[in-house]
Amino acid sequence: MSTPDQGNTYLEKVVAQQAVLEDDLRARRPPSPAAPGAAPPPPQGPIAKRSRALGAPPAEPSSPGQVDVRISGFWRWKNVLVPPNAFVVHTRRGRDEPLHIGLGVSFRFNPSTDSFLVVPGATQTILINAYCICRELQGVLVQGYVQWIIQDFATAYRKLDFGAEDDPMRLVNIQLREQAEAAIKDKVSMMGVRDVLSDKQPIIEELTARLRGVAEGEDGGDQGLGLRIVTVQIKEAVVSSSRLWENLQKPYRAEQGQIARLAELEAEEVVAQREMAAARLKETQRLEHERELAELRARNEAERFDTEAAEKARRTRREHDDAREVAELHTETTRHALRMERERHTEEAETGRLRAERDAELKRLELDAELARSDARARARHEHDLLDLERERSRAAVQNERTPVAVQTELVRSLPAILAKLPKPDELRTVQVNGADQTSVAGLVTQLAAIITALRDATADPGSSAPR
């Protein structure tokens, strides 16, 4: 009774990675924020295009396959703005041929008579997971991808269905994926398991030939779909049965285990030989080291004895030498002390002589300084006397040159000071000067002299009364 196969962990990982990759290949756009309580956004695709053509506000596409087409204007005067990387076909009622067709063509649009279709022009990627049965009737998962692009849009929009509301390319991708999976299954059914796992080029060639025959037509005819296959690649080929996968790996694993075990035995043998050689070398080195140590000890003992004997002889000689050196040093010290004493006396005599000479020199310098100061003071006094004499001469010259009016003015100016210095009179006396000219300087001087005499008399005799 056969036991059921255990789960294929690698297969589960491959499928999970494929799902993540397929999700990542879809370019997402964040939905536009809606106010609380607002109505849900309108549907996308051709229905959304018709609603926008009738005047509904444009909305951002929510599917990665949609094209962001902007429609402006109102009623019959609308403009359709197509991105430069998208194909568009514009038809009008009553006309057999489209008005506009091409890549990134913008046009005027009348909702009552016109219709248009917009398809992405970028390269499309189809992820393929083909569960196949090989020639040995074993399950094999072949994983790959196909990239295609629209080459002739005039042929493609007539033969293919781009009318899906969520993604215009969805139906075309499904059709091409089904054809690719069928081609892979047909090719794998005629191959062995080892051929599928080791060489994927026959599968790629077969898949490329079939898809190009369908998409581009055979021999350049007009039977194609207007598409061009860009590339076809096979990523993984995994055996579905984990037991078969282990059995396929066992011969290689056994061979590699044998090589590894032989390498281990060889390494162990080399290590054992090297260990024995190292042990022998270590023992030899130990014996050699012990012999060298014994010789070194004997040599050290002999050298130590010789050293001790030589040291004793050296110490004896050194003691005799030290005694002789001490005696010589004592004699030399005595001689040095006498020589130093003699030099000290000589230095003291020289110092006394120098001190006497210095004192004499200082006294001489002091006398010279005193004489210089005396001369300076006499010179300064003489100059001061000359300056005073010159000032007296200048003052006398100024006094002689003054006019009577200036003398009178000076006298009048000094009267308040003279009166302020006079003592306060106890009584008032009047002196009458007759016969003097009061307008001249001599008259004024005579009057002042009389006043001063009267004041002096009053000071000398304060008890007498003056005539009034």
Summary of the structure (lengths in Angstrom):
residues: 468
radius of gyration: 70.1
end to end distance: 180.5
largest distance: 185.1
contacts: 1139
relative contact order: 0.05
helix: 57%
strand: 14%
